[in-house]
Amino acid sequence: MTKFKEPSSKFIKIRCPKCKNEQIVFGKSASKILCLVCGKHLADSTGGKTKIKARILEVLE
């Protein structure tokens, strides 16, 4: 029986500190993440895990 490896990346629900919009982002994004409502810069790509600059509400499995 073949065992499958669990993925190391997750989706993360964050809240914009400016307009309080909640959105879901990928934990290993390849680009800068902006708020979809007000355009505030929420996260940066680091070549690995995303560096989040907003409040993390939930880590989704």
N, C-alpha and C positions, 0 to 999 in steps of 0.2 A: 504494500500500500504506500502510495506517495504522499508525503507530507508537504503542504504548501507553506511557504514562509509568509508571515504577516507583513503587510506593507509598513514601511517606516515613516511614511508621510500621512498627515491627517488634514482634515479641513477644520478651520477655526472660525468661530463666530466672534466678530469684534464690533465695538460701538465707537462711532465717530465722536470725539470729545467736543466738537463744535456744534453739530446739528443733531446729535444723538441717533443718527441713522444706524441700523444694525445691518451688517452684511457678512457673508461667508466668503472666506479667502482660503487659498491653498497654502498649506504649511511650508511648501518649498517652491514658491512662485519664482518665475524667471524675470519678472519686471516689477517696477514700482507700482504700488497699489494706491489709488486715490478713492476718496469717498464718492459714491455714485450720485449723491444729492448735492453736496456743497463743493466738492473738488479738493478737500483737504488731504494732504499727504498722510497716509495711514501706515504704510509699511514699505520696506526696502528689500530688494533681493541681495543676498550675500554670496551667491554661488552655492549655497546649501540651504539651510533653514532660513526662513523669512524673518527679518528683524522687524517686529511689530511695534508701532509707536502709538497704539490705541489700546483701550481696555479690552481684554480678552473676556468674553462672556462664557464661552463653552468650547470644548474640544470635541469635535464630532468623530465618531468611529467609522 
